[in-house]
Structure formats: structure tokens, C-alpha cells
């Protein structure tokens, strides 16, 4: 069988019977689309047969695919790349953060191009700014009975087992903070297939009045949230970038104002900052309906409310009823953080740092895992059936290799030194997030929630309102 090429290369083989005979050079395989009966090529590659002299042209909405010219107008009305109406909860850049473009730094030179003197000065600045920070995080590797059966199932491979251990520890930490209970709305950011929400639902199978909002900007295959049969739990997907998500406008939250619990497993880089601002600012300040002014006033008095007299009791009660009951997010990919969205800018400024230093430190943070990336890649034989199956491993493998600069920096820093500096960069960035949450009336903490052998990205950020019992 001849392909679309005039003389196919040896080794291409033949197309699968019943499939398109066009050889896709970019993918080094035949097209897998099914052609019409009696045709050798699918509609996309039908121009190869010059049938009826009909001309195919690139789609003006997405030139990656083509369309018959005489059917262009009809195609534009149903093309998947057409502009879709924005959902009611879409508010442009509501969680974006920095609006002053003058403060956004220009692209810095690669770290591997820095002189030894410049690199030494950056490391000295990093260590000085980190003085006084808790360098050794508490280990809080927990589990939850909801996952015990899955953890003991021999059918699960190594990759699935690692994900299950992480999910079990996240649920264990949620339970310790009293966040697993009835009458809650769990918002999973970067939900992917929704497996974390799935396990929360399993853990709450006897609880009433439970809702789940799964926030994911990409269309996701093999979702698990549609398989839940329990009548008293509601699953709803919000296909939107966290940057533009206004929780206050989500219909299910307008109708039933349940306390929120924000969760996430490996919420990548700047997405963590967007999620924190989404929960702490854009939702909290609007949650009281028409009265939006009291929220900032309450946050300014948070530190003094413990010692307040009876005249401030009403204000204290309002703080006890914060609409966000807790936040539990497994952090990931600090090298993808962005000064524009970063919530800890005030902390950085307080220790004499700015956008230039932040840009260097967020890229140097990839050094924390650069020494182990090769073994992680070799050991990772992921299972296609596993949720977000390669997310964690892929994040670690795709840490900017140019920034790890292992070859260039070999004569300047050892692997262990780079690893230590990378961890320090991560810690500094995360401490800015902790201070941000504290300033908004939350008791926040960082802890190791799983072993490095399970995930190199093993830090969990937790936060609950300061006046809550822990």
C-alpha cells in the first residue's frame, strides 16, 4: 500500500487496515483516523486523492488542521478552536496579583552564564535572607484508612502506589486539621482526573452535605468524578484558569454558602500563588454579599482579637466563620513561579530582595532535584491507567535543564551544594507564602508529607483560620 508520499522510506511499513494511509512525518507513523468507505485517506488528508477537485485550506482558527474551502463557514460554527462564551465565574485576572508592569523584571540571563563572582554574591544574598527561617521542616507522613485497601492491592504498580501514598498522607493531614467532615465544599485546584477529590469523597462516604469543585483549565480524559453514585455529594468541574476564577460567582456556591477547603496535589509553580489569592482574597472579601468593606478591616485586627474584650465579640465570631475553613496543597515546581503572581512579594521586600533576586532564586530552586532527576527518569515506568499518572514524575524530569546547569557549574558547585541551595530557594519562596497567609488571619505551616523516595516534591502547605482549634 502506497502512502501519501511519492516514494515511502523503507521501514515505514503499512498503515493499519481500515485507517488513513497518510504518513505523518512529524510523528513518524501513519494517521490513525478512519477514512470514509472506499477511501484511502481521512477527511483531513483527503486532498491526497484530489477527489472532485475540492480544495482543502488551513482552518483560520487553528492552522494545525484543514477544512474543505466550500465548507469553511459551516466548519467555523462548530470548530473546537472557536471562541467559547466565558462562564459566569470568569473574571479577567482577578487572581493575577501584580498590576504595575514597571515592577515586572526583564528576562534575566541564564544562571550558567553568570560569572563565579556574581553567582557567589547571589548565594550569599540567599543565605542572608534565609537567616532565622526554620530550615528543617517537620515530618508529618500520615495515612488514612480510606486508602488502605488500595494501598494493599497488589494490582497497583509502583507508580500508582506512590500516588496513593501521597494521597493518603494528604488526607491524613486534612483529618488532623479537622478538615474532613460534613457541610464542606472541597475545591481541588489543578484537579486533573480528580483522584484527590475521589479519595476525599471515599473518606466522607457517610457525611452529608458535601460538595466538590474541580478546577482544571485543560480538558481531561478518563475523569473519575463522573463515576460517583453517592446522592449527597455533588461534583462539578470548572474549566477555567485559576488566574481568572472568581469563586464568589460560582452558582453552586452562591446557592449554598458552605465553608471551603482548598486542596491540591502537586499544584505547579505560580498556580499555587493564584490558588491562594483566589481563596484568601477574591473569595473572602466578597463572601459577605453586598458588604465587601469589613473583610480588610477584620484582617487588620486579627492579631489583637485574642485579647479583645466583650465589645469585640461580634467581630471575633465573624472571624471564626471564615468562608475558607482550610487549605492543604502539595507544592511543586518552584522554578515555574512568577514574580507577577507571587503572593510573598512583601516578604521578599522586607528582607531586601526584589524581582531580580526572585527570578534567579526560582530558577535555582530546580537544583533541589537536579541530582536525582536521571534516576527518577529511569525508574519511572508509569501506568496509563493511573490518575495524573506522570504528573509528578514529569514535573521533576522537566525542571529546566539549562538552569540546573550541571555541566557548566560542575567546577564551581558540587551536586550536593546545588541541592542544598535549591532547597534553600524553595524554602525562601514558600516562607513568603506562609507570611502572606499569616497576614490574612491564617495559621500556616510547611511539613514533609511523604518520603523523597516517593516524591522529590514532598512539601505540604497547610493553613487554617488562626482562631480555629487545631
Secondary structure by P-SEA (a helix, b strand, c coil): cccccccccccccccccccccccccccccccccccccccccccccccccccccbbbbcccccccccccccaaaaaaaccccccccccccccccccccccccccccccccccccccaaaaaaaaaaaaaaacccccbbbbbbbbbcccccccccccccaaaaaaaaaaaaaaaaaaaaccccccbbbbbcccccaaaaaaaaaaaccccbbbbbbbbccccccccccccccccbbbbbbccccccccccccccccccccbbbbbbcccccaaaaaaaaacccccccccccccccaaaaaaaaccccccccccaaaaaaaaaaccccbbbbbcccccccccccccaaaaaaaacccaaaaaaaaaaccccccccaaaaaaaccccccccccaaaaaaaaaccccccccccccccccaaaaaaaaaaaaaaaaaaaaaaaaaaccccccccccccccccccbbbbbccccccc
